């Protein structure tokens, strides 16, 4: 109960060995993109399946409880869901080596009251995912602050709570720093009020005494040593420190109002030039914010901000023509 669509990815020629992974459906874990399954945890799980020469079978859960009950009943071999390592979880399950660390952030909506100390949370409307590490942390804080109260819901994910906060339907929510970094460009009215935890380890979980735990730890040791883990983290979260609130608002506006005008052209040219369309879209945004008439003080112009010399070398006759600029830049 509570589980959604399953995705199978063959990463081995061995038809017998299958690794069953339970995860969450979110941009930081696993999601279905038009080009297929994506997400940090998904990519990490694919690497692990390859490491043990197995086929990967992924199931997504509706509720946090469903993740751990899947380990209990044996329907999942491991949980790879961006799970914070906590004493409560460690008491019942086996945690892997940590592969990332996060802090818990209390969020608020700009223009509303911003708490700056933990004791200022008393009486506030705080929503968290039920049985999450955020709820566990609030229960620990409540020992010193008995009047602290909050709402836990089994019917929401972090993304739902961010949408409610953005729409001014709730006062506060708590989110891990990596999830905030991933989502903040899309929620331009939300900011961090305060950090309510020390850095916490993120780990995979297996049932106690499950022999696969040793293989998981060997896998993490290998990808830490050869740099693959760092590469994955950089790909998914490396942009975080470069994104400002102002930049996020600009990007959100351009994605909504400008990018649709050029999306088909960018994809057409990327295909024609054997280039990743997302890379071309990203570079052309960075160069000109998708403005084909852009001009810099140094004289570079157009969607891809070409110099005269580059335009001449690439046989671009009109730097202000979007198609010519994109082809020349690519």
C-alpha positions in Angstrom: 0.0 0.0 0.0 1.2 3.5 -0.7 3.6 2.6 -3.5 3.5 4.0 -7.0 4.8 3.2 -10.4 7.8 0.8 -10.7 10.7 1.5 -13.1 13.1 -1.2 -14.3 16.4 -0.4 -15.7 18.6 -3.1 -17.1 22.2 -2.4 -16.2 23.5 -6.0 -16.3 23.4 -9.1 -18.5 22.6 -11.2 -15.4 18.8 -11.8 -15.6 18.7 -13.4 -12.1 20.2 -10.7 -9.9 17.8 -7.9 -9.2 18.2 -5.1 -6.6 14.9 -3.7 -5.3 15.2 0.0 -4.3 12.5 2.0 -2.6 12.7 5.8 -3.0 10.6 9.0 -3.0 9.2 10.9 -6.0 11.0 14.3 -5.9 13.5 16.3 -7.9 16.3 15.4 -5.5 15.6 11.7 -5.5 13.7 10.2 -8.5 11.3 11.5 -11.1 10.0 10.7 -14.6 11.3 13.2 -17.1 10.2 13.2 -20.8 13.6 11.7 -21.6 13.2 8.9 -18.9 13.9 8.5 -15.2 16.1 11.1 -13.5 17.2 12.3 -10.1 20.2 12.1 -7.9 19.2 9.0 -6.0 18.2 7.3 -9.2 21.6 8.0 -10.8 23.3 6.8 -7.6 21.2 3.6 -7.5 22.0 2.9 -11.2 25.7 3.1 -10.3 25.2 0.7 -7.5 23.3 -1.8 -9.6 26.1 -1.7 -12.1 28.7 -2.1 -9.3 27.0 -5.4 -8.2 26.2 -6.5 -11.7 22.4 -6.5 -11.2 19.2 -5.2 -12.7 17.7 -2.2 -10.9 14.1 -2.2 -9.9 12.8 1.1 -8.4 9.6 1.6 -6.5 8.4 5.0 -5.2 6.5 5.4 -2.0 3.7 7.9 -1.1 4.6 8.1 2.6 7.8 8.1 4.6 6.4 5.1 6.6 6.1 3.1 3.4 9.8 3.4 2.8 10.7 1.6 6.0 7.8 -0.9 6.0 9.2 -2.0 2.6 12.5 -2.8 4.3 10.6 -4.6 7.1 8.5 -6.9 4.7 11.4 -7.5 2.4 9.8 -6.0 -0.7 12.8 -3.6 -0.9 16.5 -4.4 -0.5 17.4 -0.9 0.3 16.0 2.6 0.7 17.7 5.3 -1.4 15.5 8.3 -0.7 17.7 11.2 0.5 17.2 9.9 4.1 18.8 11.8 7.0 20.6 9.5 9.4 18.9 9.8 12.8 19.2 7.8 16.1 15.6 6.7 15.8 16.2 5.2 12.3 19.6 3.7 13.3 17.9 1.8 16.2 15.8 -0.2 13.7 17.7 -0.2 10.4 21.3 -0.4 9.1 22.6 2.9 7.7 25.2 3.0 4.9 28.3 5.2 4.8 27.2 8.8 4.5 27.3 10.2 1.0 26.2 13.8 1.6 25.3 16.1 4.5 22.5 18.6 4.9 21.2 21.1 7.4 17.5 21.5 8.3 16.2 24.9 7.3 13.1 26.7 8.6 11.6 28.6 5.8 9.3 31.6 5.7 7.6 33.8 3.1 9.2 37.2 2.4 7.1 40.0 3.9 5.9 37.9 6.9 7.3 37.5 10.4 10.8 35.9 10.4 11.8 33.9 13.5 15.5 34.2 14.3 15.6 32.0 17.4 14.2 28.5 18.1 12.0 29.8 21.0 10.3 32.2 18.6 8.7 29.2 16.9 6.2 28.7 19.7 2.7 29.5 18.4 3.7 29.4 14.8 2.1 27.5 12.0 4.7 24.9 11.1 4.1 22.1 8.6 6.3 19.0 8.0 6.1 15.7 6.3 4.9 13.0 8.8 7.6 10.8 10.3 10.3 12.7 8.5 13.7 13.6 10.1 12.2 17.1 10.4 9.4 15.8 12.7 12.0 13.9 14.7 14.1 17.0 15.1 11.1 19.0 16.3 10.3 16.3 18.9 13.9 16.7 20.2 13.5 20.5 20.3 10.2 20.1 22.1 12.0 18.5 25.1 13.4 21.9 26.0 10.5 23.8 24.6 7.3 22.0 25.6 5.0 24.6 24.1 6.4 24.0 20.6 3.8 22.6 18.2 3.5 21.7 14.6 1.5 19.8 12.0 2.6 16.6 10.4 1.0 15.3 7.2 1.1 12.0 5.3 -0.5 13.6 2.3 2.3 16.0 1.3 5.9 16.0 0.1 8.4 18.8 0.5 7.4 20.3 -2.9 3.7 20.5 -1.8 4.7 22.4 1.4 6.9 24.8 -0.6 3.9 25.5 -2.9 1.7 26.2 0.1 4.3 28.5 1.7 4.7 30.3 -1.6 1.0 30.8 -1.8 0.8 32.1 1.8 -1.3 29.1 2.9 1.0 28.2 5.8 3.5 30.2 7.8 6.5 27.9 7.9 7.9 24.6 6.7 11.2 22.8 7.2 13.3 21.4 4.4 16.8 20.0 4.0 19.4 22.4 2.6 20.0 20.3 -0.6 16.3 20.3 -1.4 16.1 24.1 -0.8 19.0 24.6 -3.1 17.3 22.6 -5.8 13.9 24.4 -5.5 14.7 28.0 -4.6 14.9 29.2 -8.2 11.2 28.2 -8.6 10.0 29.7 -5.3 11.1 33.3 -5.3 9.0 34.5 -2.4 10.5 32.0 0.1 13.6 32.5 2.2 15.5 30.9 5.1 14.5 32.1 8.5 17.1 30.1 10.5 19.0 26.8 10.5 17.5 24.4 13.1 20.0 21.6 13.0 23.7 20.9 12.8 25.0 19.2 9.6 23.4 15.7 9.4 24.5 12.7 7.4 22.5 11.4 4.4 22.6 7.7 4.0 20.9 4.7 2.4 19.2 2.2 4.7 18.8 -1.5 4.7 17.2 -4.0 7.1 19.4 -5.0 10.0 21.8 -7.9 9.1 21.0 -7.7 5.5 24.2 -8.9 3.6 23.7 -6.3 1.0 24.8 -3.6 3.5 28.4 -4.7 3.0 28.1 -4.3 -0.8 26.6 -0.9 -0.3 29.5 0.3 1.9 32.0 -1.1 -0.6 30.3 0.7 -3.4 30.4 4.1 -1.5 34.0 3.6 -0.7 34.8 3.0 -4.4 32.9 6.0 -5.8 34.3 8.3 -3.1 37.8 7.1 -4.1 37.4 7.4 -7.9 35.6 10.8 -7.8 32.2 9.6 -9.2 30.3 10.6 -6.1 31.8 14.1 -6.2 30.9 14.4 -9.8 27.3 13.5 -9.1 27.0 15.9 -6.3 28.6 18.7 -8.4 26.1 17.9 -11.3 23.1 18.1 -9.0 24.0 20.7 -6.4 27.2 22.5 -7.5 25.2 25.5 -8.8 23.6 26.2 -5.4 26.1 28.9 -4.2 25.9 30.8 -7.5 22.1 31.3 -7.4 20.8 34.5 -5.7 17.2 35.4 -4.9 17.4 38.1 -7.5 18.9 35.7 -10.1 16.2 33.1 -9.2 13.4 35.6 -9.8 14.9 36.7 -13.1 15.4 33.1 -14.3 11.8 32.1 -13.3 10.4 35.0 -15.2 12.5 34.3 -18.3 11.6 30.6 -18.2 7.9 31.5 -18.1 7.9 34.4 -20.6 10.9 34.1 -22.9 12.2 30.6 -23.2 9.0 29.1 -24.8 9.6 31.5 -27.8 12.9 29.8 -28.5 12.6 26.3 -27.1 11.8 24.6 -30.5 14.6 26.5 -32.2 17.1 25.6 -29.5 16.2 21.9 -29.7 16.2 21.9 -33.5 19.7 23.4 -33.7 21.0 21.2 -30.8 19.9 18.1 -32.7 21.3 19.4 -36.0 24.7 20.1 -34.4 24.7 16.9 -32.2 24.7 18.9 -29.0 22.7 18.5 -25.7 19.7 20.9 -26.0 19.7 21.6 -22.3 23.4 22.7 -22.5 22.6 25.0 -25.4 19.6 26.4 -23.6 21.7 27.0 -20.4 24.6 28.7 -22.3 22.3 30.9 -24.3 20.5 32.0 -21.1 23.9 32.7 -19.4 25.1 34.7 -22.4 22.0 36.8 -23.2 19.0 35.7 -21.1 17.6 34.5 -24.5 17.7 38.0 -26.0 18.7 37.8 -29.7 19.3 41.6 -29.7 21.6 41.7 -26.7 24.7 43.9 -26.9 27.5 44.2 -24.4 29.7 47.3 -23.8 32.6 45.4 -25.3 30.7 44.8 -28.6 29.7 41.2 -28.4 26.1 40.7 -29.6 23.2 38.4 -30.0 21.7 35.3 -28.4 25.2 33.7 -27.9 27.0 37.0 -27.6 29.5 36.5 -30.4 32.4 38.7 -31.2 32.9 40.0 -34.7 35.9 37.7 -35.1 34.0 34.6 -34.0 31.0 35.5 -36.1 33.3 35.8 -39.2 35.0 32.5 -38.4 31.6 30.7 -38.0 30.2 32.4 -41.2 27.5 34.2 -39.2 26.4 37.1 -41.3 23.9 38.6 -38.8 24.8 38.2 -35.1 21.3 39.5 -34.1 19.6 36.7 -36.0 18.7 34.1 -33.3 19.2 31.1 -35.6 22.5 32.2 -36.9 23.8 33.1 -33.5 22.8 29.8 -31.9 24.3 27.8 -34.8 27.5 29.9 -34.7 27.8 29.6 -30.9 27.1 25.8 -30.9 
